[in-house]
Amino acid sequence: MIMFVAPSIAFCAVLFAALVRCDCECGYTVNSTLYTDLIETDFLHLQNLTDDADWQGQDYTVSAELARGPYGKNASTTNIVGNPLKNQYDWAGDGINGGDAGLQLIVRGGTPEKGALIPMAELVTSRDDMLYGSFRAGIKISNVNGTCAAFFWYWNNTQEIDMEFLSTQMNETSSPVNLVLQSPQSAQQGFSAQGTGGFVNQQLPYQPDEGFHEYRFDWSPTAVDFYADGVLLQTLSKSVPNTPGHITLSHWSNGDPNWSAGPPVSDAILTVEYLKGYFNSSDPKRQEDWKSRCPSTTTVNSTCAVPEVKEAPNGNSSAHTFFFSQEKNMTTNQTVGGEKSIASSIRWTQTASTAVLVLMIVSTMEWFI
């Protein structure tokens, strides 16, 4: 009896140990830099934003005076519209409501009275503990003049990393993205970063309103690197933020002739395919969680390299970008959000069922012995 029970216990221990281990336990690497946490959202297949715990749609109003323009802002979740692909197995094509598939952020068109509020859209991540990381989004800009499309990290008005697109700057000979680091100096200049070393009006080799492209910024303690479709655009190293914050996707207009212009004469739609972020957390509980799941970063497959996008995410092939969260064993022991209640329960059910099966096998072996 003793000779057979001991091997069966060892067999169970080995299998169970394999069950609780997974790839990427220690995090994700971008250019050899390790990040412990991730956020990934596939807007091409998301039916309803309220089903995703990672995001919070915004409802607020800002007066024209505080918005620093002829008009104020009226952010409403009614202007955030999910438009997933008609076919859940596709990665490109029309959405169920027609037009480009993805999450739509809409600035409503029309000519409001002076001082009125322009309807707009904004959503922010639920987590505000993001301290350094690599963030990227697949985005198609509106071709309607008079809006600002913004993908940015934010803590306050002097700690901010922006990629902003002004539709009035788009024409046959111009297609720029504004790369901005807001700072105390820019705040003193009326929140204008020009001349502070934290602003570049960067021309792109394509029209951003004609297709989807991946926009990305990598934030370290010493610099912020900005990319488009995997190509480095600029590196800004003055007034680099050093506090934790959150990611924002926003589409707005306040009529300022020197920035957003507008308001748009018709509804302007910013469409987002996906958002991915790989970052470190400032939350002590998250840090302890990382330490408990990552005994060694040198263990085989304990860290995973983030795949680089090298072409515009248009079409079924290029738009099918990689998600760790859609793999079976690459976020199992991570503290992730998203559709966590469903995905985690499925993973736990599979793990628990397998563990029970192992115990049943061991018990059966012992019974026959």
Secondary structure, DSSP 8 states (H G I E B T S, - for coil): -HHHHHHHHHHHHHHHHHHH--TTTTEEEETTEEE-EEEEEETTS-S-GGG-TTEEE--EEE-HHHHTSSSEEEE-GGGEEEE-BSSTT-SSSBBTTSSB-EEEEEE--S---TT-EEEEEEEEES---EEEEEEEEEEE---SSS-EEEEEEEEETTEEEEEEEEGGG-BTTB-EEEEEEE-HHHHHTTS--TTTTSEEEEE-SS-TTSS-EEEEEEE-SS-EEEEETTEEEEEE-SS---S-BEEEEEEE----TTTT----SS-EEEEEEEEEEEEEE--HHHHHHHHHH-S-TTSTTSEEE-----S---HHHHT----GGGSSSSSTTS---SSHHHHHHHHHHHHHHHHHHHHHHHHHHHHH-
